[in-house]
Amino acid sequence: MAMAISASALPCSLLMAALMLLASIVEVQGITRYYEFNVTMANVTRLCSTKSIVTVNGQFPGPELVAREGDRVVVRVNNHAQHNISLHWHGIRQLRTGWADGPAYITQCPIQTGQSYVYNYTITGQRGTLWWHAHISWLRATVYGPMAILPKLGVPYPFPAPYKEVPVIFGEWWQADTEVVIQQALQTGGGPNVSDAHTINGLPGPLYNCSAKDTYKLKVKPGKTYMLRLINAALNDELFFSIANHSLTVVEVDAVYVKPFTVDTLLIAPGQTTNVLLTAKPFYPAANYYMSAVTYSTTRPGTFDNTTVAGILEYEFPDAPAAAPSFNKALPLYKPTLPALNDTNFVGNFTAKLRSLATKQYPAAVPKTVDKRFFFTVGLGTHPCPANTTCQGPTNTTQFAASVNNVSFVLPTKALLHSHFTGLSSGVYEPDFPVAPLVPFNYTGTPPNNTNVASGTKLMVIPYGASVELVMQGTSILGIESHPLHLHGFNFFVVGQGYANYDPVNDPAKFNLVDPVERNTVGVPAGGWVAIRFLADNPGVWFMHCHLEVHTTWGLRMAWLVLDGSLPHQKLLPPPSDMPKC
């Protein structure tokens, strides 16, 4: 039994030593941070009209979650909305705690109306910007928020400390109910309608009807440096982002530091985060500046949200009283020049600049040898129409589908992780996901005559500790598109990428095994391929899917089953007692 010792009973030197020991323990182990998330409906007005949306704590976007590397995070989620809900902590490794990962029917059954669930996980070896969002149907259209993971106490950033840190979240605004939008699309087999606006921190900005008052404004002081924590929470749009007459220095992506480089414009795909340093002009410029984002899309034919969201960067006037508004409509307002909406060359050049720090303190631990090699095709396809019906897909006899290695993933009605853990997987999933396409073809050339894809709930099973190399090849079936692929439970190293078909003989010689960028979400180039490597050191079932929600819904998703290792710390922990039931 522990014995309490009063501080007054200790000599001063011993008391100081005890306090220092306690402080060091807290720094190493972190603290526990508790959050309460209430999922409720709230009325929000944008673009001249009001609608009821799903929110967390009545906020859109949702509340910011702040923690330090090493902290334990405990989030109690109470569902008061009429929709089932689950939350995903995007980019958190969830080492052995897959029960807290969040994707519905993968690691958990959703939280039903009137029910609660406690997400409990420790942030191990990670610091930077991540985010959280709903991970069921299309509810992340409004249910999302930032996560700022600070370094351990006393550990500085590997770049000059900013004067201020600001979350900047890109999203979409839909006049219609997104749940109705996707259900109608699935019923007709056609493509869903697109969003009506993009948003910055939930606000569309002055380029949309009725929205001048709903404009995000970033106020800065001359000469100060700000770190913008950029997050793309949009359902279906990759975005170019730029601030007029200002440069941005990229210092981190997906909560991993990178070698700093400076750009005027950057690309950020749904699911990705990017920290940039913005240094304000050294003097008051007597001008305001648009912060703008537009869609990057190669979809042809096809529809997408081709609108522009703008916030305003404004300088505080040095001698103005504190209460004075800083925005002056009489000042000139500069707009940035953004790339063409299909500028794939810009995208390739930007992503090629991303490199890990690869220092002693922040090494790039890319696997140099490979135990398991996989080749996955990713892209669109079709399903035949049900008998005696007409569809609105590519033809009136087909409906849109998407697949990985020609398998369009079907969500089960029971959670995969629980089925695996209990050994009751029969009838829930098959452990035979193909390691390569069963029928090879010219992936980026003329599409095959038969565009139909198979359906199934198949998992790729790999042993604990295996080093994995995965090449993901985009296909040209129904057009070439970029696909931002997100892998749950892991970071991976992007060791190579290119256009056209992957060449297994010559392309590996060009792989970067020295300082490749480390991410959790990577774009498979439009009409090209990307190669990643990771160490399978996290037991459990881990979802991998396109972060364009429409493609995920159509089946561009799969799951990895990483088996337990032999040692106690290599085994999945048992599920918590409050796991939701299906």
Secondary structure as UniProt FT lines:
FT   HELIX           7..9
FT   HELIX           12..29
FT   STRAND          32..46
FT   TURN            47..48
FT   STRAND          49..56
FT   TURN            57..58
FT   STRAND          65..68
FT   TURN            69..70
FT   STRAND          72..79
FT   STRAND          87..90
FT   TURN            95..96
FT   HELIX           98..100
FT   TURN            105..107
FT   TURN            113..114
FT   STRAND          116..122
FT   STRAND          128..134
FT   TURN            137..138
FT   HELIX           139..141
FT   STRAND          144..150
FT   TURN            153..154
FT   STRAND          164..173
FT   HELIX           178..188
FT   STRAND          197..200
FT   TURN            201..202
FT   TURN            206..207
FT   TURN            209..210
FT   TURN            212..213
FT   STRAND          217..220
FT   TURN            222..223
FT   STRAND          225..232
FT   STRAND          238..243
FT   TURN            244..245
FT   STRAND          248..253
FT   TURN            254..255
FT   STRAND          256..263
FT   STRAND          265..268
FT   TURN            270..271
FT   STRAND          273..279
FT   STRAND          288..296
FT   STRAND          309..315
FT   TURN            318..319
FT   TURN            322..323
FT   TURN            329..330
FT   STRAND          333..334
FT   TURN            341..342
FT   HELIX           344..352
FT   STRAND          355..356
FT   STRAND          372..384
FT   TURN            387..388
FT   TURN            396..397
FT   STRAND          398..404
FT   TURN            405..406
FT   STRAND          407..409
FT   HELIX           416..422
FT   TURN            426..428
FT   TURN            443..444
FT   STRAND          454..456
FT   STRAND          458..462
FT   TURN            464..465
FT   STRAND          467..474
FT   TURN            477..478
FT   STRAND          483..487
FT   TURN            488..489
FT   STRAND          492..499
FT   TURN            504..506
FT   HELIX           507..510
FT   STRAND          518..519
FT   STRAND          521..524
FT   TURN            526..527
FT   STRAND          528..535
FT   STRAND          540..546
FT   HELIX           549..554
FT   STRAND          557..562
FT   HELIX           568..570
FT   TURN            577..578
//
